[in-house]
């Protein structure tokens, strides 16, 4: 199986197909991506979702409304 690397694109695909939706939980995103074949840790998924919201990528409204999502508007102040 080929290694999948475009996490943002796959999250957007899940939103378009209705697999990820408003008021779902962030863990649903983690399970969806693991089912596809991603091997990264949960922290990497959260960072990608935070970046999508900050840059207003397609589907960012859905991610913002998910339960368990922690916004990080200033990533340089960790």
C-alpha positions as CSV (number, residue, x, y, z in Angstrom):
1,X,0.0,0.0,0.0
2,X,1.3,3.4,-0.9
3,X,2.0,5.8,1.9
4,X,-0.5,8.7,2.1
5,X,0.8,12.1,2.9
6,X,-1.8,14.8,2.1
7,X,-3.7,14.9,5.4
8,X,-5.5,18.2,4.5
9,X,-6.8,16.8,1.2
10,X,-8.1,13.6,2.9
11,X,-9.8,15.6,5.6
12,X,-11.5,17.8,3.0
13,X,-12.5,14.6,1.1
14,X,-14.1,13.2,4.2
15,X,-16.1,16.4,4.7
16,X,-17.2,16.5,1.1
17,X,-18.4,12.9,1.3
18,X,-20.3,13.5,4.5
19,X,-18.1,11.2,6.6
20,X,-17.0,14.1,8.7
21,X,-19.7,16.6,9.7
22,X,-20.6,19.4,12.1
23,X,-20.9,18.5,15.7
24,X,-19.0,15.2,15.3
25,X,-16.0,14.5,17.5
26,X,-12.3,15.1,16.6
27,X,-11.7,11.4,17.3
28,X,-13.9,10.6,14.3
29,X,-11.3,12.4,12.1
30,X,-8.5,10.4,13.7
31,X,-10.3,7.1,13.1
32,X,-11.2,8.0,9.5
33,X,-7.6,8.9,8.7
34,X,-6.3,5.7,10.4
35,X,-8.7,3.7,8.4
36,X,-7.3,5.2,5.2
37,X,-3.8,4.3,6.2
38,X,-2.2,7.2,8.0
39,X,0.3,6.3,10.6
40,X,0.9,9.7,12.3
41,X,0.1,10.5,15.9
42,X,-3.0,12.3,17.0
43,X,-1.0,15.5,17.7
44,X,-0.1,15.7,14.0
45,X,-3.8,15.5,13.0
46,X,-4.7,18.3,15.4
47,X,-1.9,20.5,14.1
48,X,-3.2,20.0,10.5
49,X,-6.7,20.8,11.5
50,X,-5.6,23.9,13.4
51,X,-3.7,25.0,10.3
52,X,-6.7,24.4,8.1
53,X,-8.8,26.7,10.4
54,X,-6.1,29.4,10.6
55,X,-5.7,29.5,6.8
56,X,-9.4,29.0,6.1
57,X,-9.1,26.0,3.9
58,X,-12.2,24.4,2.4
59,X,-14.1,22.7,5.3
60,X,-12.7,24.9,8.1
61,X,-16.2,25.7,9.4
62,X,-16.9,22.0,9.9
63,X,-13.6,21.5,11.8
64,X,-14.3,24.6,14.0
65,X,-17.7,23.2,15.0
66,X,-16.3,19.7,16.0
67,X,-16.4,18.7,19.6
68,X,-12.9,18.3,21.0
69,X,-11.3,20.7,18.6
70,X,-8.8,23.1,20.3
71,X,-8.1,26.2,18.3
72,X,-4.5,27.5,18.3
73,X,-4.7,31.0,16.7
74,X,-1.0,31.8,17.5
75,X,1.1,28.7,16.9
76,X,4.4,30.5,17.6
77,X,3.6,31.1,21.3
78,X,3.7,27.5,22.5
